């Protein structure tokens, strides 16, 4: 297998792991997450924030609105990663 194919496969696996982590975090925040389509949680978040995010092209959506959706998801993920890291540091001491 070529290096390019291996890297592509690893990237796909890593993307799936991050999608699953995102879904787990957002589920813990109270959002309905479809286990077959965890990436769809962004539409749930957008709906809660009143952002008119739709499937497909969203070029008319201002960057500020899109950022509110991404920030809500990313911020929750970062908080969880920090919590996990702190727990690991505590276990080592």
N, C-alpha and C positions, 0 to 999 in steps of 0.2 A: 504494500500500500504506500502510495506516495505521501510525502510530508504534508502536501497541501490537503489531501483527502483526510488525513489524520487530524490536522488542525481544524478543518471544517467540521468534522464529526464531534470533536471536543467542544467546539464553540456551540454547536447545537445542543449538546448535553448540558453545557453550562447555562445556556439560555433557558432550558427547561427547568433546571434547578432553581434559577432566579425567579422564574414565573411561579413555580410552586411555593417558593419562600414568600413572594409577594402575595399570593393567594392566602397563605396561612396567616400572614400578618394582618391582611385586610379582613379576613374572617374573624380574627380576634378583636378587630375594631368594630365588629357588628355588621359588616357588609355581607350580602348574599353573594357567594362565589360559586360559580358552576365548576365542578371539578374537571369537567371535560374541556372547559374554555376559561382557564384562570385569568387570561389576559383581558377578559371582558369586564373585570372589576372596575376598570377605568370609567366605564359607562355608568356604573352604579354611583361611583364617587362624583362624576360630573352631574348626575341627576340631583344628588344631595346638595351640591354646591350651586345648583341653578345654572350650570354651564351647558349650552346646547351642543354637546359633543354627539356626533352621529357616526355611524359606520361609513367608511369610505372617505371621501375628500372633505376636509374641514378647513380649507384655505381661508374662508371668510372669518374663522374664529380668531379673535385677537390673541396675541402671544400671552398677554396677561391672564386671560381666561384659561388657556391651555396650561399655563404654568401653575395655576391654582390647582388643577387636577393632578398634574405630575408632582407638584410639591407636596400635596396631601399624601400621595402614595409613597413617594420617595422619603419624605420626612418620617413617616411611620416605619418604613423599613430601616432607616438609619437608627432610629430610637431602639428598635428591637436588636439590631446588630450591636449597638453599644451595650445594651443590657446583657446580651449573651457574652460579650467580651469581658465585661466586669465580673460576671459569674465565673468565667474560666480563670480570671486572675485571682479571684477569691479562693477558688479550689486549689490553686498552686501554692498558696501561702500557708 
